[in-house]
Amino acid sequence: MSSLQHVNARVRGIRVSPHSRLQRLAAHITHDISLGALNPFKEVIDVSSGDPHRAGLKPITFVRQVLAVCLLPQLLKEITLPLDVRLRARRLLEACDGGSVGSYTDSSGMFHVRQSIAGFITRRDVGVPSYAQNIFISTGCQRALMVVVKLLARGEEDIQTGVLTPMPCPHTLPALLDEAGVTLVPHQLMEARGWAVDLEELHRALKTARGRCDPRAIYISNPGNPTGHVQDWKSIEEVIRFAAAERLLLLVDEVYQDSVYGQGREFISYKRVLFEMDKEYLEKVQLVSFHSLSSAHMGECGLRAGYIELVNIDPEVMHFVETLLCTDISTPVTGQLALDLMVNPPKPGDLSFDTYTQEILLFQATLSQNAQRAQEFLNDLPGMSCQPAMGGIYLYPRLHVPSEIIEQAKVVHCYVSLFFRTPWRRSWLASAPFTFMDTLDKRTEMSSLQEVNPTVRGIRAPTGLQSLAARIREEIKQGVQKPFRQVIDVSSGDPHTAGMAPMSFVRQVMAVCIYPKLLKDQSLPLDVRQRAQQLLGACNGGGVGSYSATSYGIPHVHKSVAEFIMRRDGGVSSNPEDIIISNGSQRCLTLTLHLMASGEGKTRTGVLTPMPCPHTLPALLDDNGLTLVPYQLMEGRGWAVDLDELHRALKAARERCDPRAIYISNPGNPTGHVQDRKTIEEVIRFAATEGLILLADEVYQDSVYGHEKDFISYKRVLFDMGKEYSEAVDLMSFHSLSSAMMGE
């Protein structure tokens, strides 16, 4: 994969939004300034992210206090913290496997949290029932949306699935649809009506799209991102009737439901309206709704957790939602617990209730005032106009650009855009031509398993022992009689579930970062507080609730990881820019596999994979459309890699796929085998000769204890072999917090 031409064509075709380019430019300039570069300004104020904490708004005290106690349970004895904080933390820790936030959870999320979410939805919708089994927790709405869109995609069929998408739309949505191989079907929102949805425009867009794709869903953002429009009951009913008539799945982003401030407007969920319509709609229309910690009041963008609720979706289809989430293993537990606190805040009579209420009221007042001031400011600028926002955290102004500039932009194949935002509100205008094609009258839905993407249907689900164990545990808690008293799950590779305690220093620093008032707690070691201060300084807005400076991690952490690698490898250089941070090594591996996949209509890419291998790996390869090429490890030699077996497997595979990589686990998962330098050299030479990318899973590098065995990284051996190999072999190595010693 040394050339761009070797990258998956679908990935190469993903649109990078102007907003993303702007953020990268801002980060680059900020970095240059920190290094002493001279500019006609002293700082860059990036007002495009929609990140409340980065813009200066404070996190909710109750949330941060509870999370700090969950991270550092010794704070349960801290009497300066309110009693309701400590009681809630105790209940949440009891809901965690092993009583620790460092443990894995069910791929769909902690059942306790899903129950809390179901209760919140039922209260919000005035008694409309919601059930925990219909709720799935993920690492934010983006991940949940990708899962659903993948289910809708047509796989390798000629006609792509289409999703009706409002214009303007969230800036990440076009790229997400591109990545999933789904066609964006644009429908224009009505600016003169405050960016409202227009029924005639929906029909026009759908009719036009049927000549070039198979529309299967409609995406709605309410309150609107980035328009700030809030739909009323009548508008929601119209969209539901349209979806029913055209058999479209409703994808409803309701993340900003807690931030409606327009006069005479209130948030009404699509589910509530659906359940108050006639039975023909109530039992027919399929709905997926989204919510997340990035909501305006919480603003915990950095904790990365959200949820979806599925309505009228076939249970067999829901099974594949869980299967796709399994490839991430599980959502970070701190984020899941924050979701619980978002949907189940302090109640009247709780010690934290008054403080919580004051913080929410202050936030609402700030939001409403900023929205009005920003709109007035924009409308006073020459050549600018802006509709008032009713909710959410964005404004969307129109820039009246002279015709000669528009003509010049067409000549250079550009489009005119404006990025502008008032304090913690983003504004964006993009004007671009859309091409529509002839019609094809075809309707579809996702009411049965046969409507699911065939690639997804073919995914081998990882062994379901952990999910089964979690469900049986929950049944025992609920009083269901079993012929045993407890379930001991020995399959997860989860140190904290098995009873190992987390590292004190790590948890102390994390607790201080979550709740910075602990910086003044003299009972915590000085080095803990100093490290926490340093890490908070590296976070956007000085807090862990903000997005990181780049989509691939915090630059300070990149630098620390690179320095660790150099120490580990005896001085072999490591460039921070070569480090990618993600939600676990599984996600990093998914990214790599996605880059290597051949895309539609070509011989599938193959990956040489050891047998036995990590239990999630076959599903990961299936999900990305790659072929698993098995090579057998040698049990009689302690599960060692055998060179003759590699050659045999590769030769056999070339008759059915295009092998492009070899996956290595060292120390071995699940075998425990540790490779010596000679074996590593043999594998590197094999990869070099056969033109294969090396994917080296080195997660358990900190836990080598065999007699006369030491961990040696593939990178160190590669660089010791000289330029013939170090400049020729592509290597991607993986490490994570799930390592044996950290166990987080």
Protein Blocks (a to p, Z undefined) as FASTA:
>chain_A
ZZfklgcfklmmpccdfklmmmmmmmmmmmmmmnopacfbfbdcdfklopaklnopacdf
klmmmmmmmmmmmlmmmmkbcfklmmmmmmmmmmpghhiakbccdfkbpfklmmmmmmmm
mmmnnopacdfklpccdebjklmmmmmmmmmpghjafbdcdddddddddfklmmmmmmno
pacddddddfknoopacfklmmmmmmmmmmmbccfbdcddddddfkopacdfklmmmmmm
mmmmnopacdddfklmmmccbehiacddfklmmmmmcfklmmmmccdddddfkbmklopm
mnopaddddehiafklmmmmmmmmmmnopacfklmmmmmmmmmccdehiaklmmmmmmmm
mmmmmmmmmmmmmmmmmmmpghiacdddfedjbdcddddddfklmmmmmmnopacddddd
dehiacdddddddddddddddddddfbfklgcfklmmpccddfklmmmmmmmmmmmnopa
cfbfbdcdfklopaklnopacdfklmmmmmmmmmmmlmmmmkbcfklmmmmmmmmmmpgh
hiakbccfbfnbcfklmmmmmmmmmmmnoopacdfklpccdebjklmmmmmmmmmpgbeh
iacddddddddddfklmmmmmmnopacddddddfknoopacfklmmmmmmmmmmmbccfb
dcddddddfkopacdfklmmmmmmmmmmnopacdddfklmmmccbehiacddfklmmmmn
ojklmmmpccdddddfkbmkloZZ
